Amino acid sequence: MLDVRELGAVEGGKADCTAVFQEAVDRAKATGDKIFVPIGTYRIEGQLRGLDNVFIEGVASNKQYWSQEDDFATGASVLVGGGANVLFAEDVQRATIDNLCFTDFAKIAERTSPRSMRFRNCSFKNMVVLDAPSGEKGAYHNFRFFGCDFTNYGIDVTFKGRIIDSVWKDCTFVGAAAFDLVQAKANLIAHNRFEWIDRSFAIAMYACEYNQIIENFFDRVMGNAIVLRQGNRHIHVSENLFNRCGSGLTSGGKPADPPLTETAHAFIQLYGEFENVSIQNNVFCRGSSGDRGGEETPKYVLSKERNIPGCLFTFRGNLTESACTDRLLYVDGEQYGKMSADTDAVFSALTEDVVDLARISRGPVTVYNSAAVKVTEIPLHLIVHNAGGRIKLAPGGIQAGLVYGGRVNGRPRYSRDEILFESVEPSRAEGKAGGSRLVYEVPVPRSMSGAPHTLNLLYRTGGKPDGSVELCGEDGRVLLKLPPLPPLAGAEEQGAYTETIVVSEGYLGQMMHLHIYASRDQPDAAGAWVEVEAVSVGYGRSVSKTFTDRMR
């Protein structure tokens, strides 16, 4: 074993020990001996080069918190930089560093791609550890941090930029944001603790790929635990426990200066333009903003910046009940159309959280309700099994999704799928200059006004028909214009057309008229035609066997 003090290193943090440590590195590389750093503080103002199969070990380094300025160095082996120097050069090949404390270095290493650079049970105080800016060449590969502590109140971010094929496991991050990654790939962030983060996020990613954030604990982050910016692909956020984030308060209980935006008061903030971003099997818990009380935080589980389109993510198996004080989802400017989620959520109560998720869901969100509740709306993909429940919608809110049983705005709802109208006799309209259309009279009970109905058509076309579909009242007034029939490749092709129609709650008639146009007033409509082979209108998703028998 090579003891750096026996080689001439001077403890105390004043004398520059670069030459002694470099001599130890050179000898260790030649002999295979381990380098030992006794308890004490050693200043290194230069850079250590040529590490290959080098093992450096200190004593009792782990320091998560300290109450006095000198506590960090007490009873530990500490390497102190000159403030502007980077400790390890870019020619590192293989190195293991155990039980050392680091502080006052510009970075721990130059941008480099060693075979393996491993840190175990090390502590870092008020310093950037790795930094590979996106506008410069180079990246970090194959760095490993196991059981390390990063307590960095004096900087903004601990790990920055392009870091690839690296691992952080069983570490603790305090003070600064832990990661602001850009173009980072194939990293694993697992089993770590993020606590008292006095910044607007703990982890942020931009244009990153194949990164996993799993089984971590996020607690008392001033802003978002995770921010997913543009261009991310294959990001997996799973099995994490989120608690007390987005308070807008520092660890000392003071408001952020400047104040955080509304989107920062959420566990996870989403920007958009994602590909395969997965948020699965996490637990989201709200809690007091301080150790001895304070406002319950955060306000939201998810938040979304309104100006970034194309936000598609998977949201499955997450425990969100009672996780937020206001809403599960906050969208700046309420532009929900720019985000969508693949989810399999099933809820035991109808709340505004459920409504939020159904707004952006690509598939059904199921909820069971038996109480008197008030929500803004019933979105299209929400299915409510309403066993005697009474649902009141906010003014202007509509029921676009299905409610089985109970009442909505005082009106009863069917407890199962019901076919209200069906015709399986083929009907044909020929295009002509004066206009031509098919007309079906669809009875609608008054109790079902304000409820969604499903229109199903089996049709064929020839020529270039108008294809417009309208729903009209008994007085001929157009109640709803539906998307036109999709054009078909040939007269023998059969088309299937399914649309949800929401009859206005103010509609009190008994009969609606479904119009399907072959032509209106086009002078060149000759030869165009529309033939409907079967039509069905019902409450729910099912159609009769007679209808399905007409499908080819």
C-alpha positions in Angstrom: 0.0 0.0 0.0 1.3 3.5 -0.9 0.6 6.0 1.9 0.7 9.5 0.4 1.9 11.0 3.7 4.9 8.7 3.7 5.6 9.8 0.2 5.7 13.4 1.4 2.1 14.7 1.3 1.5 17.4 3.9 -1.8 17.4 5.7 -3.5 20.7 6.6 -4.8 21.9 3.2 -2.2 24.6 2.6 0.7 22.9 0.8 0.2 21.8 -2.8 0.5 18.0 -2.9 0.0 17.5 -6.6 3.4 16.1 -7.2 3.2 13.6 -4.4 -0.2 12.3 -5.5 1.1 12.0 -9.1 4.0 10.0 -7.9 1.7 7.7 -6.0 -0.4 7.3 -9.2 2.6 6.4 -11.3 3.9 3.9 -8.7 0.5 2.3 -8.3 0.1 1.9 -12.1 3.5 0.1 -12.2 3.2 -2.1 -9.1 -0.6 -2.6 -8.7 -0.4 -1.2 -5.1 -3.4 0.6 -3.6 -3.0 4.3 -2.8 -4.0 5.2 0.8 -4.9 8.7 1.9 -4.9 9.0 5.7 -7.3 11.2 7.6 -6.6 14.8 6.9 -6.9 17.6 4.3 -4.6 17.6 1.3 -4.5 20.4 -1.3 -4.1 19.5 -5.0 -3.8 22.5 -7.2 -2.8 20.7 -10.4 -4.1 17.6 -12.2 -3.6 13.9 -11.8 -2.8 12.0 -15.1 -2.5 8.5 -16.4 -4.8 6.6 -14.0 -5.0 3.0 -15.2 -6.0 0.2 -12.8 -5.4 2.6 -9.9 -7.2 2.3 -6.6 -7.3 5.2 -4.2 -8.8 4.8 -0.7 -9.4 7.2 2.2 -11.1 6.9 5.6 -14.7 7.4 6.7 -15.7 10.0 4.1 -19.5 10.0 4.0 -20.8 13.5 4.9 -24.5 14.1 4.0 -25.0 17.1 6.3 -22.8 19.2 8.6 -23.7 21.8 11.1 -20.4 23.7 11.1 -18.0 24.7 8.4 -15.3 22.3 9.5 -17.5 19.3 10.0 -17.0 18.2 6.4 -13.3 17.6 7.0 -13.6 16.1 10.5 -12.4 12.5 10.8 -12.2 12.1 7.0 -9.7 12.0 4.1 -10.3 15.3 2.2 -8.9 16.5 -1.2 -9.2 20.2 -1.7 -8.7 21.9 -5.1 -7.4 25.2 -6.0 -10.8 26.5 -7.1 -10.2 26.4 -10.9 -8.4 23.1 -11.5 -10.0 19.8 -12.6 -8.6 16.9 -10.6 -8.4 14.0 -13.1 -7.1 14.4 -16.6 -8.8 13.1 -19.7 -6.5 10.1 -20.0 -8.1 8.1 -17.2 -8.5 4.4 -18.1 -9.6 2.6 -15.0 -9.8 3.9 -11.5 -11.6 3.2 -8.2 -11.9 5.9 -5.6 -13.2 4.9 -2.1 -13.9 6.9 1.0 -12.7 10.3 0.0 -14.1 13.8 0.3 -13.8 16.4 -2.5 -14.3 20.1 -2.4 -13.2 23.3 -4.3 -12.4 21.6 -7.6 -13.8 23.1 -10.9 -14.8 19.5 -11.8 -13.8 16.1 -10.6 -12.6 15.0 -14.2 -12.2 16.3 -17.7 -14.6 15.1 -20.3 -13.3 11.6 -20.9 -14.3 8.0 -21.8 -12.5 5.6 -19.5 -13.1 1.9 -19.3 -14.4 2.4 -15.8 -14.2 5.4 -13.4 -15.8 4.3 -10.1 -16.5 6.3 -6.9 -17.7 4.5 -3.8 -18.7 6.1 -0.5 -17.3 9.5 -1.5 -18.6 13.0 -0.6 -18.6 16.1 -2.6 -19.1 19.6 -1.2 -20.1 22.8 -3.2 -18.6 21.7 -6.5 -19.8 20.7 -9.9 -18.8 17.0 -10.4 -19.2 16.5 -14.1 -19.9 19.1 -16.8 -20.0 18.5 -20.6 -21.8 21.6 -22.2 -23.9 20.9 -25.2 -22.1 23.5 -27.3 -18.7 21.9 -26.9 -17.0 18.6 -27.9 -16.6 15.6 -25.7 -18.7 13.7 -23.2 -18.4 11.5 -20.1 -18.7 7.8 -20.4 -18.6 4.9 -17.9 -18.7 6.8 -14.6 -20.1 5.1 -11.5 -21.1 6.6 -8.2 -22.1 4.2 -5.5 -23.2 5.4 -2.0 -21.9 8.9 -2.6 -23.1 12.1 -1.0 -23.4 15.4 -2.9 -24.1 18.4 -0.6 -23.9 21.4 -2.9 -25.6 24.6 -1.6 -22.9 26.7 -3.3 -23.7 25.7 -6.9 -26.7 25.3 -9.2 -26.3 21.8 -10.7 -24.0 18.9 -9.7 -24.0 16.9 -13.0 -24.5 18.7 -16.3 -24.6 18.0 -20.0 -23.6 14.9 -22.0 -23.1 11.9 -19.7 -23.3 8.5 -21.2 -23.4 4.9 -19.9 -23.1 6.0 -16.3 -24.7 5.0 -12.9 -25.7 6.7 -9.7 -26.9 4.3 -7.0 -27.6 4.7 -3.3 -26.4 8.3 -3.4 -27.8 11.4 -1.5 -28.2 14.8 -3.2 -28.8 17.9 -1.1 -28.9 21.6 -2.0 -28.2 22.0 -5.7 -30.1 20.4 -8.5 -28.7 16.9 -9.1 -28.9 16.6 -12.9 -29.3 18.9 -15.8 -28.7 16.5 -18.6 -28.5 17.3 -22.3 -28.1 14.6 -25.0 -27.3 12.1 -22.2 -27.7 8.4 -23.0 -28.1 5.0 -21.4 -27.8 6.2 -17.8 -29.2 4.6 -14.6 -30.3 6.8 -11.7 -31.5 4.3 -9.0 -32.0 4.0 -5.3 -31.0 7.6 -4.6 -32.3 10.2 -2.2 -33.0 13.8 -3.4 -33.7 16.0 -0.4 -33.7 19.7 0.5 -33.1 20.7 -3.2 -33.1 24.5 -3.1 -33.6 24.8 -6.9 -36.4 24.7 -9.4 -35.9 21.0 -10.1 -33.9 17.9 -8.9 -33.5 16.3 -12.4 -34.0 17.9 -15.8 -33.5 16.2 -19.2 -33.3 17.6 -22.7 -32.8 15.5 -25.9 -31.8 12.5 -23.8 -32.2 8.8 -24.7 -32.5 5.5 -22.9 -32.3 6.9 -19.3 -33.8 5.2 -16.3 -34.9 6.9 -13.1 -36.0 4.1 -10.8 -36.7 3.5 -7.1 -35.5 6.9 -5.9 -36.9 9.1 -3.1 -37.7 12.8 -3.8 -38.4 14.9 -0.8 -38.6 18.6 -0.2 -37.6 19.8 -3.6 -38.3 23.5 -4.0 -39.6 23.0 -7.5 -40.3 19.9 -9.7 -38.7 16.6 -8.8 -38.3 15.9 -12.6 -38.5 18.2 -15.6 -38.7 16.4 -19.0 -38.0 19.0 -21.8 -38.1 18.6 -25.5 -36.6 15.8 -27.6 -36.4 13.1 -25.0 -36.7 9.5 -26.2 -37.1 6.3 -24.2 -37.1 7.8 -20.7 -38.4 5.5 -18.0 -39.5 6.9 -14.6 -40.6 4.0 -12.4 -41.1 2.8 -8.8 -40.1 6.2 -7.3 -41.5 7.7 -4.2 -42.3 11.5 -4.5 -43.0 13.6 -1.4 -43.3 17.3 -0.7 -42.0 18.8 -3.9 -43.0 22.1 -5.6 -43.4 24.2 -2.5 -41.5 27.2 -3.9 -39.7 27.4 -0.5 -36.0 26.9 0.2 -34.7 24.6 2.9 -34.6 27.6 5.2 -38.4 28.2 4.6 -37.9 31.3 2.5 -39.8 31.9 -0.9 -37.8 31.3 -4.0 -36.4 34.6 -5.5 -37.6 35.1 -8.1 -40.9 33.2 -7.4 -41.3 29.9 -9.3 -43.9 29.6 -12.1 -47.1 27.7 -11.6 -45.8 24.7 -13.5 -43.0 24.3 -10.9 -45.6 23.4 -8.2 -45.8 19.8 -9.4 -43.9 16.6 -9.0 -43.1 16.2 -12.7 -43.2 18.9 -15.4 -43.6 18.0 -19.0 -42.6 20.1 -22.0 -43.4 18.0 -25.0 -42.2 16.4 -28.2 -41.5 13.1 -26.5 -41.0 9.6 -27.8 -41.7 6.7 -25.5 -41.6 8.5 -22.2 -42.9 6.2 -19.5 -44.1 7.2 -16.0 -45.1 4.0 -14.3 -45.7 2.5 -10.8 -44.7 5.5 -8.9 -46.1 6.7 -5.5 -47.0 10.5 -5.3 -47.5 11.8 -1.7 -48.3 15.3 -0.6 -47.0 16.6 2.7 -46.3 19.7 4.7 -43.8 22.1 3.2 -41.7 22.1 6.5 -40.7 19.6 9.1 -43.2 21.1 11.6 -46.1 22.0 9.4 -46.7 24.4 6.6 -48.8 24.4 3.4 -49.5 21.0 1.8 -47.3 20.6 -1.3 -47.3 20.3 -4.2 -50.4 21.5 -5.9 -50.2 19.0 -8.8 -48.8 15.7 -9.7 -48.1 16.7 -13.3 -47.8 20.1 -15.0 -47.4 21.0 -18.7 -46.0 24.1 -20.4 -48.6 25.2 -22.9 -46.3 26.4 -25.8 -44.6 23.0 -26.5 -46.8 20.6 -28.6 -46.7 16.9 -29.0 -46.6 15.6 -25.4 -47.4 11.9 -25.5 -46.4 9.7 -22.5 -47.4 6.5 -20.7 -48.9 6.9 -17.3 -49.7 3.5 -15.8 -49.9 2.0 -12.3 -49.2 5.2 -10.4 -50.6 5.8 -7.0 -52.0 9.4 -7.1 -55.0 9.3 -4.7 -54.8 12.3 -2.4 -51.5 13.1 -3.9 -52.1 16.7 -4.8 -54.0 19.6 -3.2 -55.7 21.0 -6.3 -55.4 18.9 -9.4 -53.6 15.9 -10.8 -52.7 17.8 -13.9 -52.1 21.6 -14.4 -51.7 22.8 -18.0 -50.5 26.3 -18.5 -53.3 28.0 -20.5 -55.5 24.9 -20.3 -54.5 23.6 -23.7 -55.1 20.0 -23.0 -55.1 19.1 -26.7 -51.3 19.3 -26.9 -50.8 16.3 -24.6 -52.0 12.8 -24.4 -51.4 9.8 -22.1 -51.6 6.0 -22.5 -53.1 4.9 -19.2 -54.9 2.0 -17.6 -56.1 3.9 -14.5 -59.1 2.7 -12.4 -60.3 4.9 -9.6 -62.6 4.3 -6.7 -64.1 7.8 -6.6 -65.0 10.5 -9.2 -62.8 13.5 -8.6 -61.4 16.4 -10.7 -58.1 14.4 -10.7 -59.9 11.6 -12.6 -61.4 14.2 -15.0 -57.9 15.6 -15.7 -56.4 12.3 -16.6 -59.4 11.3 -18.8 -59.0 14.6 -20.7 -55.6 13.6 -22.0 -56.1 9.8 -22.1 -55.9 7.9 -25.4 -57.9 5.0 -23.9 -60.6 4.5 -21.3 -60.3 5.7 -17.7 -62.7 3.9 -15.4 -64.1 5.2 -12.1 -66.7 3.9 -9.7 -68.9 6.4 -8.0 -71.9 6.2 -5.5 -71.8 9.7 -4.1 -73.1 13.2 -4.9 -70.2 14.9 -6.6 -69.5 18.0 -8.7 -66.9 18.0 -11.5 -66.2 20.2 -14.5 -67.1 17.7 -17.2 -67.2 14.0 -18.1 -64.5 13.8 -20.9 -64.8 11.4 -23.8 -62.6 8.6 -22.5 -64.1 8.6 -19.0 -66.4 5.7 -18.0 -68.3 6.1 -14.8 -70.0 3.2 -13.1 -72.4 5.3 -11.2 -74.2 3.1 -8.6 -76.9 5.6 -7.4 -74.5 8.5 -7.6 -75.5 12.0 -8.5 -73.1 13.9 -10.7 -73.4 17.7 -11.2 -71.4 19.3 -14.0 -70.1 22.8 -13.8 -71.8 25.4 -16.0 -70.9 24.8 -19.6 -69.5 21.3 -18.8 -70.7 18.4 -21.0 -71.0 14.7 -20.6 -68.9 13.3 -23.5 -68.0 10.1 -21.7 -70.3 7.3 -20.5 -72.1 7.3 -17.2 -73.8 4.0 -16.3 -76.6 4.4 -13.8 -77.4 7.2 -11.4 -78.0 10.7 -12.6 -76.2 13.5 -14.4 -77.5 17.0 -13.8 -80.6 15.4 -12.4 -81.3 13.2 -15.5 -81.1 9.4 -15.2 -78.6 7.5 -17.3 -79.0 3.9 -18.6 -77.2 1.3 -16.5 -76.0 -0.5 -19.6 -75.5 0.0 -23.3 -78.8 0.7 -25.1 -79.5 0.8 -28.9 -81.9 3.7 -29.5 -82.2 3.4 -33.3 -81.1 0.9 -35.9 -81.7 0.3 -39.6 -80.1 -2.5 -41.5 -82.0 -1.9 -44.8 -79.6 -0.5 -47.4 -80.5 3.0 -48.5 -78.9 4.9 -51.4 -78.7 8.6 -52.4 -77.7 9.7 -55.9 -75.8 13.0 -56.3 -77.6 15.7 -58.3 -77.4 19.4 -58.8 -80.4 20.1 -56.5 -78.9 18.2 -53.6 -79.4 14.7 -52.4 -79.2 13.1 -49.0 -80.2 10.2 -46.8 -82.3 11.0 -43.8 -82.9 8.9 -40.7 -85.2 9.9 -37.8 -83.5 9.0 -34.5 -85.7 9.1 -31.3 -84.0 10.5 -28.2 -85.7 10.4 -24.8 -85.8 13.7 -23.0 -84.0 12.0 -20.1 -81.0 11.4 -22.4 -80.5 15.0 -23.5 -77.0 16.1 -22.5 -75.7 12.5 -22.9 -73.3 11.1 -25.5 -74.6 8.8 -28.2 -72.5 6.6 -30.5 -73.3 6.7 -34.3 -72.2 3.7 -36.3 -72.5 3.4 -40.1 -71.6 0.8 -42.7 -71.4 2.5 -46.0 -70.2 2.4 -49.6 -69.6 5.3 -52.0 -69.1 5.9 -55.7 -67.9 9.0 -57.7 -67.1 11.9 -55.5 -70.0 12.4 -53.0 -70.2 15.3 -50.6 -70.1 12.9 -47.6 -71.2 15.5 -45.1 -72.9 14.2 -41.9 -75.2 16.4 -39.9 -77.5 16.0 -36.9 -80.6 18.3 -37.0 -83.5 19.0 -34.7 -87.2 18.7 -35.6 -87.2 22.2 -36.8 -84.4 21.5 -39.3 -81.8 23.5 -37.3 -78.4 21.9 -37.5 -77.5 20.7 -34.0 -74.1 19.2 -34.8 -71.8 18.8 -37.8 -69.8 15.6 -37.7 -66.7 14.8 -39.7 -67.4 13.8 -43.3 -67.4 10.2 -44.4 -63.8 9.1 -45.3 -63.5 8.6 -49.0 -63.3 4.9 -50.2 -61.0 3.5 -52.8 -63.8 1.8 -54.9 -67.5 1.1 -55.0 -67.0 -2.4 -53.7 -65.1 -1.2 -50.6 -67.1 -1.1 -47.3 -66.4 1.7 -44.9 -67.0 1.8 -41.1 -67.8 5.1 -39.6 -68.0 5.7 -35.8 -68.5 9.0 -34.1 -69.6 10.2 -30.7 -72.4 12.7 -30.7 -73.3 14.7 -27.6 -76.9 15.9 -27.7 -77.1 19.3 -26.0 -78.8 19.3 -22.6 -81.0 22.1 -23.8 -82.5 19.9 -26.6 -86.0 19.0 -25.5 -87.3 17.4 -28.7 -88.2 13.8 -29.2 -86.7 13.2 -32.6 -83.4 14.1 -34.3 -82.7 13.9 -38.0 -79.5 12.3 -39.2 -78.5 13.7 -42.7 -75.9 12.0 -44.9 -75.3 13.9 -48.1 -74.5 12.6 -51.5 -74.6 16.1 -52.8 -75.8 19.6 -52.0 -75.9 22.2 -54.8 -72.9 21.1 -56.7 -73.5 21.2 -60.5 -71.0 18.4 -61.1 -72.5 15.9 -58.6 -73.7 13.5 -61.3 -72.4 10.0 -60.8 -71.7 10.5 -57.1 -73.6 8.3 -54.7 -73.7 7.2 -51.0 -75.2 3.9 -49.9 -75.6 3.1 -46.2 -75.9 -0.6 -45.5 -76.6 -0.3 -41.8 -76.9 2.5 -39.3 -77.1 2.4 -35.5 -77.4 5.0 -32.8 -77.1 4.0 -29.2 -75.9 4.9 -25.7 -72.6 3.1 -25.1 -70.2 1.3 -27.4 -72.0 -1.9 -28.5 -74.0 -2.7 -31.6 -76.5 -5.5 -32.3 -75.6 -8.8 -33.9 -77.8 -7.9 -36.9 -75.7 -4.8 -37.5 -72.4 -6.7 -37.2 -73.7 -9.4 -39.6 -73.7 -6.7 -42.3 -70.0 -6.2 -41.9 -67.9 -7.9 -44.6 
